C-alpha cells in the first residue's frame, strides 16, 4: 500500500475505536456542528464572551482527547514519537488488540510508511 486514502483512514479509525463507537462519535460531531450553526444563524452574531470561554476551555478537551486515544490503543505517553529500536515502529501502532491479534492500524501505518 503506497497511498493513504480516506477509506484507509476510516478502516484504521474503525479498528482503533470499534465500528459503533467511531460512527457514534462522528454523529455527535455532526450534531454539535449543526447546533453551533443553528445558534449562529438564530442569534445573527457571534457571542465573543462564549467564544472566548470555548477557546480557553480547549486545552482541557485536548488533554481528554489524548487520554482517550491512549486508553483506546492501550498505549502510554512514552509510546508516542515514532520509530524506536525496542518495538515495532511508528508510535502507537506497536500495541496489540484486545484479543491478542496484531492491530490492523499498526500494519496499515507500517506498510504505508515504507
TAPEDA-V370376 format. One line per field, one symbol per residue. ss: DSSP state (H for helix, E for strand, L for the rest). A space follows every 50 residues. Layout:
ss->???
This chain:
ss->LLLLLHHHHHHHHHHHHLHHHHHHHHHHHHHHHHHHHHHHHHHLLLLHHH HHHHHHHHHHHHHHHHHHHHHHLLLLHHHLLLLLLLLLLLHHHHLELLLL LELHHHHHHHHHHL
